[in-house]
């Protein structure tokens, strides 16, 4: 078990290439923009579905009278 942690630490320190601060900022901006776009798409779908279901319920409600 000790050998496993020793090798894991060695790999993290010597073999992993960590991003620079500029690369990290760039990736963060990409993730934020993608998240906003995804949220807007989900909002549009939600509002569309709400309006569609409202129209269906209104139509079916008037047929029953």
mmCIF file of the N, C-alpha and C atoms, coordinates in Angstrom:
data_MODEL
# 
_entry.id   MODEL 
# 
loop_
_atom_site.group_PDB 
_atom_site.id 
_atom_site.type_symbol 
_atom_site.label_atom_id 
_atom_site.label_alt_id 
_atom_site.label_comp_id 
_atom_site.label_asym_id 
_atom_site.label_entity_id 
_atom_site.label_seq_id 
_atom_site.pdbx_PDB_ins_code 
_atom_site.Cartn_x 
_atom_site.Cartn_y 
_atom_site.Cartn_z 
_atom_site.occupancy 
_atom_site.B_iso_or_equiv 
_atom_site.pdbx_formal_charge 
_atom_site.auth_seq_id 
_atom_site.auth_comp_id 
_atom_site.auth_asym_id 
_atom_site.auth_atom_id 
_atom_site.pdbx_PDB_model_num 
ATOM 1   N N  . UNK A 1 1  ? 0.830   -1.180 0.000   1.00 0.00 ? 1  UNK A N  1 
ATOM 2   C CA . UNK A 1 1  ? 0.000   0.000  0.000   1.00 0.00 ? 1  UNK A CA 1 
ATOM 3   C C  . UNK A 1 1  ? 0.886   1.259  0.000   1.00 0.00 ? 1  UNK A C  1 
ATOM 4   N N  . UNK A 1 2  ? 1.956   1.234  0.759   1.00 0.00 ? 2  UNK A N  1 
ATOM 5   C CA . UNK A 1 2  ? 2.866   2.374  0.808   1.00 0.00 ? 2  UNK A CA 1 
ATOM 6   C C  . UNK A 1 2  ? 3.475   2.628  -0.563  1.00 0.00 ? 2  UNK A C  1 
ATOM 7   N N  . UNK A 1 3  ? 3.813   1.548  -1.252  1.00 0.00 ? 3  UNK A N  1 
ATOM 8   C CA . UNK A 1 3  ? 4.418   1.677  -2.588  1.00 0.00 ? 3  UNK A CA 1 
ATOM 9   C C  . UNK A 1 3  ? 3.437   2.332  -3.568  1.00 0.00 ? 3  UNK A C  1 
ATOM 10  N N  . UNK A 1 4  ? 2.155   2.005  -3.452  1.00 0.00 ? 4  UNK A N  1 
ATOM 11  C CA . UNK A 1 4  ? 1.138   2.591  -4.321  1.00 0.00 ? 4  UNK A CA 1 
ATOM 12  C C  . UNK A 1 4  ? 1.099   4.112  -4.150  1.00 0.00 ? 4  UNK A C  1 
ATOM 13  N N  . UNK A 1 5  ? 1.042   4.576  -2.910  1.00 0.00 ? 5  UNK A N  1 
ATOM 14  C CA . UNK A 1 5  ? 0.995   6.017  -2.663  1.00 0.00 ? 5  UNK A CA 1 
ATOM 15  C C  . UNK A 1 5  ? 2.284   6.704  -3.096  1.00 0.00 ? 5  UNK A C  1 
ATOM 16  N N  . UNK A 1 6  ? 3.395   6.024  -2.911  1.00 0.00 ? 6  UNK A N  1 
ATOM 17  C CA . UNK A 1 6  ? 4.686   6.579  -3.334  1.00 0.00 ? 6  UNK A CA 1 
ATOM 18  C C  . UNK A 1 6  ? 4.723   6.752  -4.849  1.00 0.00 ? 6  UNK A C  1 
ATOM 19  N N  . UNK A 1 7  ? 4.250   5.752  -5.583  1.00 0.00 ? 7  UNK A N  1 
ATOM 20  C CA . UNK A 1 7  ? 4.227   5.838  -7.045  1.00 0.00 ? 7  UNK A CA 1 
ATOM 21  C C  . UNK A 1 7  ? 3.203   6.866  -7.528  1.00 0.00 ? 7  UNK A C  1 
ATOM 22  N N  . UNK A 1 8  ? 2.074   6.948  -6.857  1.00 0.00 ? 8  UNK A N  1 
ATOM 23  C CA . UNK A 1 8  ? 1.062   7.938  -7.230  1.00 0.00 ? 8  UNK A CA 1 
ATOM 24  C C  . UNK A 1 8  ? 1.595   9.349  -7.035  1.00 0.00 ? 8  UNK A C  1 
ATOM 25  N N  . UNK A 1 9  ? 2.260   9.587  -5.928  1.00 0.00 ? 9  UNK A N  1 
ATOM 26  C CA . UNK A 1 9  ? 2.854   10.899 -5.675  1.00 0.00 ? 9  UNK A CA 1 
ATOM 27  C C  . UNK A 1 9  ? 3.922   11.215 -6.717  1.00 0.00 ? 9  UNK A C  1 
ATOM 28  N N  . UNK A 1 10 ? 4.757   10.244 -7.015  1.00 0.00 ? 10 UNK A N  1 
ATOM 29  C CA . UNK A 1 10 ? 5.816   10.433 -8.007  1.00 0.00 ? 10 UNK A CA 1 
ATOM 30  C C  . UNK A 1 10 ? 5.227   10.776 -9.377  1.00 0.00 ? 10 UNK A C  1 
ATOM 31  N N  . UNK A 1 11 ? 4.143   10.110 -9.734  1.00 0.00 ? 11 UNK A N  1 
ATOM 32  C CA . UNK A 1 11 ? 3.516   10.382 -11.026 1.00 0.00 ? 11 UNK A CA 1 
ATOM 33  C C  . UNK A 1 11 ? 2.918   11.788 -11.061 1.00 0.00 ? 11 UNK A C  1 
ATOM 34  N N  . UNK A 1 12 ? 2.254   12.192 -9.981  1.00 0.00 ? 12 UNK A N  1 
ATOM 35  C CA . UNK A 1 12 ? 1.668   13.533 -9.941  1.00 0.00 ? 12 UNK A CA 1 
ATOM 36  C C  . UNK A 1 12 ? 2.722   14.627 -9.993  1.00 0.00 ? 12 UNK A C  1 
ATOM 37  N N  . UNK A 1 13 ? 3.857   14.399 -9.352  1.00 0.00 ? 13 UNK A N  1 
ATOM 38  C CA . UNK A 1 13 ? 4.886   15.435 -9.282  1.00 0.00 ? 13 UNK A CA 1 
ATOM 39  C C  . UNK A 1 13 ? 5.735   15.474 -10.546 1.00 0.00 ? 13 UNK A C  1 
ATOM 40  N N  . UNK A 1 14 ? 6.093   14.313 -11.079 1.00 0.00 ? 14 UNK A N  1 
ATOM 41  C CA . UNK A 1 14 ? 7.080   14.268 -12.165 1.00 0.00 ? 14 UNK A CA 1 
ATOM 42  C C  . UNK A 1 14 ? 6.523   13.991 -13.556 1.00 0.00 ? 14 UNK A C  1 
ATOM 43  N N  . UNK A 1 15 ? 5.373   13.350 -13.662 1.00 0.00 ? 15 UNK A N  1 
ATOM 44  C CA . UNK A 1 15 ? 4.901   12.918 -14.976 1.00 0.00 ? 15 UNK A CA 1 
ATOM 45  C C  . UNK A 1 15 ? 3.688   13.683 -15.492 1.00 0.00 ? 15 UNK A C  1 
ATOM 46  N N  . UNK A 1 16 ? 2.941   14.300 -14.612 1.00 0.00 ? 16 UNK A N  1 
ATOM 47  C CA . UNK A 1 16 ? 1.734   15.022 -15.023 1.00 0.00 ? 16 UNK A CA 1 
ATOM 48  C C  . UNK A 1 16 ? 2.134   16.407 -15.510 1.00 0.00 ? 16 UNK A C  1 
ATOM 49  N N  . UNK A 1 17 ? 1.575   16.803 -16.658 1.00 0.00 ? 17 UNK A N  1 
ATOM 50  C CA . UNK A 1 17 ? 1.805   18.145 -17.180 1.00 0.00 ? 17 UNK A CA 1 
ATOM 51  C C  . UNK A 1 17 ? 0.646   19.034 -16.720 1.00 0.00 ? 17 UNK A C  1 
ATOM 52  N N  . UNK A 1 18 ? 0.948   19.971 -15.846 1.00 0.00 ? 18 UNK A N  1 
ATOM 53  C CA . UNK A 1 18 ? -0.075  20.856 -15.320 1.00 0.00 ? 18 UNK A CA 1 
ATOM 54  C C  . UNK A 1 18 ? -0.246  22.045 -16.259 1.00 0.00 ? 18 UNK A C  1 
ATOM 55  N N  . UNK A 1 19 ? -1.482  22.522 -16.436 1.00 0.00 ? 19 UNK A N  1 
ATOM 56  C CA . UNK A 1 19 ? -1.703  23.665 -17.339 1.00 0.00 ? 19 UNK A CA 1 
ATOM 57  C C  . UNK A 1 19 ? -1.132  24.949 -16.753 1.00 0.00 ? 19 UNK A C  1 
ATOM 58  N N  . UNK A 1 20 ? -0.786  25.846 -17.659 1.00 0.00 ? 20 UNK A N  1 
ATOM 59  C CA . UNK A 1 20 ? -0.342  27.162 -17.209 1.00 0.00 ? 20 UNK A CA 1 
ATOM 60  C C  . UNK A 1 20 ? -1.562  27.969 -16.767 1.00 0.00 ? 20 UNK A C  1 
ATOM 61  N N  . UNK A 1 21 ? -1.318  29.097 -16.125 1.00 0.00 ? 21 UNK A N  1 
ATOM 62  C CA . UNK A 1 21 ? -2.424  29.935 -15.660 1.00 0.00 ? 21 UNK A CA 1 
ATOM 63  C C  . UNK A 1 21 ? -3.243  30.448 -16.844 1.00 0.00 ? 21 UNK A C  1 
ATOM 64  N N  . UNK A 1 22 ? -2.590  30.790 -17.947 1.00 0.00 ? 22 UNK A N  1 
ATOM 65  C CA . UNK A 1 22 ? -3.295  31.265 -19.151 1.00 0.00 ? 22 UNK A CA 1 
ATOM 66  C C  . UNK A 1 22 ? -4.177  30.160 -19.726 1.00 0.00 ? 22 UNK A C  1 
ATOM 67  N N  . UNK A 1 23 ? -3.670  28.934 -19.793 1.00 0.00 ? 23 UNK A N  1 
ATOM 68  C CA . UNK A 1 23 ? -4.467  27.818 -20.294 1.00 0.00 ? 23 UNK A CA 1 
ATOM 69  C C  . UNK A 1 23 ? -5.654  27.551 -19.383 1.00 0.00 ? 23 UNK A C  1 
ATOM 70  N N  . UNK A 1 24 ? -5.425  27.658 -18.086 1.00 0.00 ? 24 UNK A N  1 
ATOM 71  C CA . UNK A 1 24 ? -6.496  27.447 -17.116 1.00 0.00 ? 24 UNK A CA 1 
ATOM 72  C C  . UNK A 1 24 ? -7.592  28.501 -17.255 1.00 0.00 ? 24 UNK A C  1 
ATOM 73  N N  . UNK A 1 25 ? -7.204  29.761 -17.441 1.00 0.00 ? 25 UNK A N  1 
ATOM 74  C CA . UNK A 1 25 ? -8.178  30.835 -17.641 1.00 0.00 ? 25 UNK A CA 1 
ATOM 75  C C  . UNK A 1 25 ? -8.967  30.607 -18.930 1.00 0.00 ? 25 UNK A C  1 
ATOM 76  N N  . UNK A 1 26 ? -8.289  30.229 -19.989 1.00 0.00 ? 26 UNK A N  1 
ATOM 77  C CA . UNK A 1 26 ? -8.945  29.987 -21.266 1.00 0.00 ? 26 UNK A CA 1 
ATOM 78  C C  . UNK A 1 26 ? -9.962  28.857 -21.154 1.00 0.00 ? 26 UNK A C  1 
ATOM 79  N N  . UNK A 1 27 ? -9.574  27.782 -20.504 1.00 0.00 ? 27 UNK A N  1 
ATOM 80  C CA . UNK A 1 27 ? -10.489 26.646 -20.328 1.00 0.00 ? 27 UNK A CA 1 
ATOM 81  C C  . UNK A 1 27 ? -11.686 27.033 -19.469 1.00 0.00 ? 27 UNK A C  1 
ATOM 82  N N  . UNK A 1 28 ? -11.449 27.853 -18.458 1.00 0.00 ? 28 UNK A N  1 
ATOM 83  C CA . UNK A 1 28 ? -12.533 28.293 -17.586 1.00 0.00 ? 28 UNK A CA 1 
ATOM 84  C C  . UNK A 1 28 ? -13.546 29.129 -18.359 1.00 0.00 ? 28 UNK A C  1 
ATOM 85  N N  . UNK A 1 29 ? -13.065 30.004 -19.213 1.00 0.00 ? 29 UNK A N  1 
ATOM 86  C CA . UNK A 1 29 ? -13.965 30.837 -20.019 1.00 0.00 ? 29 UNK A CA 1 
ATOM 87  C C  . UNK A 1 29 ? -14.786 29.966 -20.964 1.00 0.00 ? 29 UNK A C  1 
ATOM 88  N N  . UNK A 1 30 ? -14.161 28.976 -21.574 1.00 0.00 ? 30 UNK A N  1 
ATOM 89  C CA . UNK A 1 30 ? -14.871 28.076 -22.487 1.00 0.00 ? 30 UNK A CA 1 
ATOM 90  C C  . UNK A 1 30 ? -15.974 27.335 -21.739 1.00 0.00 ? 30 UNK A C  1 
ATOM 91  N N  . UNK A 1 31 ? -15.683 26.839 -20.546 1.00 0.00 ? 31 UNK A N  1 
ATOM 92  C CA . UNK A 1 31 ? -16.684 26.114 -19.758 1.00 0.00 ? 31 UNK A CA 1 
ATOM 93  C C  . UNK A 1 31 ? -17.821 27.041 -19.344 1.00 0.00 ? 31 UNK A C  1 
ATOM 94  N N  . UNK A 1 32 ? -17.505 28.276 -18.954 1.00 0.00 ? 32 UNK A N  1 
ATOM 95  C CA . UNK A 1 32 ? -18.549 29.218 -18.554 1.00 0.00 ? 32 UNK A CA 1 
ATOM 96  C C  . UNK A 1 32 ? -19.464 29.568 -19.725 1.00 0.00 ? 32 UNK A C  1 
ATOM 97  N N  . UNK A 1 33 ? -18.893 29.818 -20.895 1.00 0.00 ? 33 UNK A N  1 
ATOM 98  C CA . UNK A 1 33 ? -19.697 30.149 -22.073 1.00 0.00 ? 33 UNK A CA 1 
ATOM 99  C C  . UNK A 1 33 ? -20.573 28.961 -22.465 1.00 0.00 ? 33 UNK A C  1 
ATOM 100 N N  . UNK A 1 34 ? -20.004 27.763 -22.455 1.00 0.00 ? 34 UNK A N  1 
ATOM 101 C CA . UNK A 1 34 ? -20.781 26.572 -22.797 1.00 0.00 ? 34 UNK A CA 1 
ATOM 102 C C  . UNK A 1 34 ? -21.914 26.359 -21.800 1.00 0.00 ? 34 UNK A C  1 
ATOM 103 N N  . UNK A 1 35 ? -21.661 26.625 -20.521 1.00 0.00 ? 35 UNK A N  1 
ATOM 104 C CA . UNK A 1 35 ? -22.697 26.471 -19.500 1.00 0.00 ? 35 UNK A CA 1 
ATOM 105 C C  . UNK A 1 35 ? -23.839 27.459 -19.710 1.00 0.00 ? 35 UNK A C  1 
ATOM 106 N N  . UNK A 1 36 ? -23.509 28.694 -20.058 1.00 0.00 ? 36 UNK A N  1 
ATOM 107 C CA . UNK A 1 36 ? -24.544 29.698 -20.312 1.00 0.00 ? 36 UNK A CA 1 
ATOM 108 C C  . UNK A 1 36 ? -25.369 29.319 -21.540 1.00 0.00 ? 36 UNK A C  1 
ATOM 109 N N  . UNK A 1 37 ? -24.707 28.874 -22.592 1.00 0.00 ? 37 UNK A N  1 
ATOM 110 C CA . UNK A 1 37 ? -25.426 28.458 -23.806 1.00 0.00 ? 37 UNK A CA 1 
ATOM 111 C C  . UNK A 1 37 ? -26.352 27.292 -23.488 1.00 0.00 ? 37 UNK A C  1 
ATOM 112 N N  . UNK A 1 38 ? -25.861 26.314 -22.745 1.00 0.00 ? 38 UNK A N  1 
ATOM 113 C CA . UNK A 1 38 ? -26.684 25.165 -22.370 1.00 0.00 ? 38 UNK A CA 1 
ATOM 114 C C  . UNK A 1 38 ? -27.882 25.600 -21.530 1.00 0.00 ? 38 UNK A C  1 
ATOM 115 N N  . UNK A 1 39 ? -27.669 26.527 -20.592 1.00 0.00 ? 39 UNK A N  1 
ATOM 116 C CA . UNK A 1 39 ? -28.758 27.007 -19.750 1.00 0.00 ? 39 UNK A CA 1 
ATOM 117 C C  . UNK A 1 39 ? -29.818 27.742 -20.576 1.00 0.00 ? 39 UNK A C  1 
ATOM 118 N N  . UNK A 1 40 ? -29.399 28.523 -21.556 1.00 0.00 ? 40 UNK A N  1 
ATOM 119 C CA . UNK A 1 40 ? -30.346 29.238 -22.419 1.00 0.00 ? 40 UNK A CA 1 
ATOM 120 C C  . UNK A 1 40 ? -31.151 28.251 -23.264 1.00 0.00 ? 40 UNK A C  1 
ATOM 121 N N  . UNK A 1 41 ? -30.505 27.222 -23.776 1.00 0.00 ? 41 UNK A N  1 
ATOM 122 C CA . UNK A 1 41 ? -31.207 26.207 -24.570 1.00 0.00 ? 41 UNK A CA 1 
ATOM 123 C C  . UNK A 1 41 ? -32.240 25.486 -23.705 1.00 0.00 ? 41 UNK A C  1 
ATOM 124 N N  . UNK A 1 42 ? -31.867 25.110 -22.486 1.00 0.00 ? 42 UNK A N  1 
ATOM 125 C CA . UNK A 1 42 ? -32.803 24.438 -21.587 1.00 0.00 ? 42 UNK A CA 1 
ATOM 126 C C  . UNK A 1 42 ? -33.957 25.367 -21.225 1.00 0.00 ? 42 UNK A C  1 
ATOM 127 N N  . UNK A 1 43 ? -33.680 26.648 -20.993 1.00 0.00 ? 43 UNK A N  1 
ATOM 128 C CA . UNK A 1 43 ? -34.735 27.618 -20.704 1.00 0.00 ? 43 UNK A CA 1 
ATOM 129 C C  . UNK A 1 43 ? -35.703 27.732 -21.880 1.00 0.00 ? 43 UNK A C  1 
ATOM 130 N N  . UNK A 1 44 ? -35.180 27.823 -23.092 1.00 0.00 ? 44 UNK A N  1 
ATOM 131 C CA . UNK A 1 44 ? -36.035 27.920 -24.282 1.00 0.00 ? 44 UNK A CA 1 
ATOM 132 C C  . UNK A 1 44 ? -36.906 26.680 -24.424 1.00 0.00 ? 44 UNK A C  1 
ATOM 133 N N  . UNK A 1 45 ? -36.324 25.508 -24.198 1.00 0.00 ? 45 UNK A N  1 
ATOM 134 C CA . UNK A 1 45 ? -37.098 24.265 -24.281 1.00 0.00 ? 45 UNK A CA 1 
ATOM 135 C C  . UNK A 1 45 ? -38.182 24.235 -23.213 1.00 0.00 ? 45 UNK A C  1 
ATOM 136 N N  . UNK A 1 46 ? -37.859 24.675 -22.000 1.00 0.00 ? 46 UNK A N  1 
ATOM 137 C CA . UNK A 1 46 ? -38.818 24.680 -20.908 1.00 0.00 ? 46 UNK A CA 1 
ATOM 138 C C  . UNK A 1 46 ? -39.985 25.621 -21.196 1.00 0.00 ? 46 UNK A C  1 
ATOM 139 N N  . UNK A 1 47 ? -39.681 26.819 -21.660 1.00 0.00 ? 47 UNK A N  1 
ATOM 140 C CA . UNK A 1 47 ? -40.753 27.771 -21.976 1.00 0.00 ? 47 UNK A CA 1 
ATOM 141 C C  . UNK A 1 47 ? -41.616 27.286 -23.139 1.00 0.00 ? 47 UNK A C  1 
ATOM 142 N N  . UNK A 1 48 ? -40.984 26.701 -24.138 1.00 0.00 ? 48 UNK A N  1 
ATOM 143 C CA . UNK A 1 48 ? -41.738 26.173 -25.278 1.00 0.00 ? 48 UNK A CA 1 
ATOM 144 C C  . UNK A 1 48 ? -42.669 25.050 -24.833 1.00 0.00 ? 48 UNK A C  1 
ATOM 145 N N  . UNK A 1 49 ? -42.152 24.144 -24.018 1.00 0.00 ? 49 UNK A N  1 
ATOM 146 C CA . UNK A 1 49 ? -42.973 23.035 -23.543 1.00 0.00 ? 49 UNK A CA 1 
ATOM 147 C C  . UNK A 1 49 ? -44.112 23.544 -22.666 1.00 0.00 ? 49 UNK A C  1 
ATOM 148 N N  . UNK A 1 50 ? -43.835 24.543 -21.833 1.00 0.00 ? 50 UNK A N  1 
ATOM 149 C CA . UNK A 1 50 ? -44.879 25.112 -20.987 1.00 0.00 ? 50 UNK A CA 1 
ATOM 150 C C  . UNK A 1 50 ? -45.999 25.723 -21.837 1.00 0.00 ? 50 UNK A C  1 
ATOM 151 N N  . UNK A 1 51 ? -45.641 26.477 -22.870 1.00 0.00 ? 51 UNK A N  1 
ATOM 152 C CA . UNK A 1 51 ? -46.648 27.090 -23.743 1.00 0.00 ? 51 UNK A CA 1 
ATOM 153 C C  . UNK A 1 51 ? -47.408 26.035 -24.534 1.00 0.00 ? 51 UNK A C  1 
ATOM 154 N N  . UNK A 1 52 ? -46.698 25.019 -25.012 1.00 0.00 ? 52 UNK A N  1 
ATOM 155 C CA . UNK A 1 52 ? -47.356 23.945 -25.767 1.00 0.00 ? 52 UNK A CA 1 
ATOM 156 C C  . UNK A 1 52 ? -48.352 23.199 -24.891 1.00 0.00 ? 52 UNK A C  1 
ATOM 157 N N  . UNK A 1 53 ? -47.957 22.857 -23.680 1.00 0.00 ? 53 UNK A N  1 
ATOM 158 C CA . UNK A 1 53 ? -48.865 22.131 -22.786 1.00 0.00 ? 53 UNK A CA 1 
ATOM 159 C C  . UNK A 1 53 ? -50.037 23.012 -22.378 1.00 0.00 ? 53 UNK A C  1 
ATOM 160 N N  . UNK A 1 54 ? -49.798 24.301 -22.182 1.00 0.00 ? 54 UNK A N  1 
ATOM 161 C CA . UNK A 1 54 ? -50.902 25.210 -21.865 1.00 0.00 ? 54 UNK A CA 1 
ATOM 162 C C  . UNK A 1 54 ? -51.920 25.265 -22.987 1.00 0.00 ? 54 UNK A C  1 
ATOM 163 N N  . UNK A 1 55 ? -51.449 25.307 -24.233 1.00 0.00 ? 55 UNK A N  1 
ATOM 164 C CA . UNK A 1 55 ? -52.360 25.327 -25.381 1.00 0.00 ? 55 UNK A CA 1 
ATOM 165 C C  . UNK A 1 55 ? -53.133 24.017 -25.489 1.00 0.00 ? 55 UNK A C  1 
ATOM 166 N N  . UNK A 1 56 ? -52.456 22.901 -25.242 1.00 0.00 ? 56 UNK A N  1 
ATOM 167 C CA . UNK A 1 56 ? -53.133 21.601 -25.312 1.00 0.00 ? 56 UNK A CA 1 
ATOM 168 C C  . UNK A 1 56 ? -54.197 21.503 -24.229 1.00 0.00 ? 56 UNK A C  1 
ATOM 169 N N  . UNK A 1 57 ? -53.869 21.887 -22.998 1.00 0.00 ? 57 UNK A N  1 
ATOM 170 C CA . UNK A 1 57 ? -54.849 21.823 -21.915 1.00 0.00 ? 57 UNK A CA 1 
ATOM 171 C C  . UNK A 1 57 ? -56.022 22.755 -22.168 1.00 0.00 ? 57 UNK A C  1 
ATOM 172 N N  . UNK A 1 58 ? -55.751 23.938 -22.725 1.00 0.00 ? 58 UNK A N  1 
ATOM 173 C CA . UNK A 1 58 ? -56.830 24.884 -23.022 1.00 0.00 ? 58 UNK A CA 1 
ATOM 174 C C  . UNK A 1 58 ? -57.770 24.311 -24.092 1.00 0.00 ? 58 UNK A C  1 
ATOM 175 N N  . UNK A 1 59 ? -57.182 23.709 -25.119 1.00 0.00 ? 59 UNK A N  1 
ATOM 176 C CA . UNK A 1 59 ? -57.984 23.106 -26.192 1.00 0.00 ? 59 UNK A CA 1 
ATOM 177 C C  . UNK A 1 59 ? -58.802 21.937 -25.670 1.00 0.00 ? 59 UNK A C  1 
ATOM 178 N N  . UNK A 1 60 ? -58.171 21.058 -24.918 1.00 0.00 ? 60 UNK A N  1 
ATOM 179 C CA . UNK A 1 60 ? -58.901 19.905 -24.380 1.00 0.00 ? 60 UNK A CA 1 
ATOM 180 C C  . UNK A 1 60 ? -59.933 20.325 -23.354 1.00 0.00 ? 60 UNK A C  1 
ATOM 181 N N  . UNK A 1 61 ? -59.662 21.371 -22.602 1.00 0.00 ? 61 UNK A N  1 
ATOM 182 C CA . UNK A 1 61 ? -60.632 21.863 -21.624 1.00 0.00 ? 61 UNK A CA 1 
ATOM 183 C C  . UNK A 1 61 ? -61.880 22.431 -22.266 1.00 0.00 ? 61 UNK A C  1 
ATOM 184 N N  . UNK A 1 62 ? -61.710 23.068 -23.415 1.00 0.00 ? 62 UNK A N  1 
ATOM 185 C CA . UNK A 1 62 ? -62.876 23.649 -24.090 1.00 0.00 ? 62 UNK A CA 1 
ATOM 186 C C  . UNK A 1 62 ? -63.683 22.582 -24.820 1.00 0.00 ? 62 UNK A C  1 
ATOM 187 N N  . UNK A 1 63 ? -63.071 21.459 -25.155 1.00 0.00 ? 63 UNK A N  1 
ATOM 188 C CA . UNK A 1 63 ? -63.803 20.373 -25.812 1.00 0.00 ? 63 UNK A CA 1 
ATOM 189 C C  . UNK A 1 63 ? -64.737 19.656 -24.849 1.00 0.00 ? 63 UNK A C  1 
ATOM 190 N N  . UNK A 1 64 ? -64.415 19.623 -23.586 1.00 0.00 ? 64 UNK A N  1 
ATOM 191 C CA . UNK A 1 64 ? -65.211 18.915 -22.603 1.00 0.00 ? 64 UNK A CA 1 
ATOM 192 C C  . UNK A 1 64 ? -66.446 19.649 -22.174 1.00 0.00 ? 64 UNK A C  1 
ATOM 193 N N  . UNK A 1 65 ? -66.614 20.867 -22.571 1.00 0.00 ? 65 UNK A N  1 
ATOM 194 C CA . UNK A 1 65 ? -67.765 21.650 -22.110 1.00 0.00 ? 65 UNK A CA 1 
ATOM 195 C C  . UNK A 1 65 ? -68.902 21.580 -23.033 1.00 0.00 ? 65 UNK A C  1 
# 
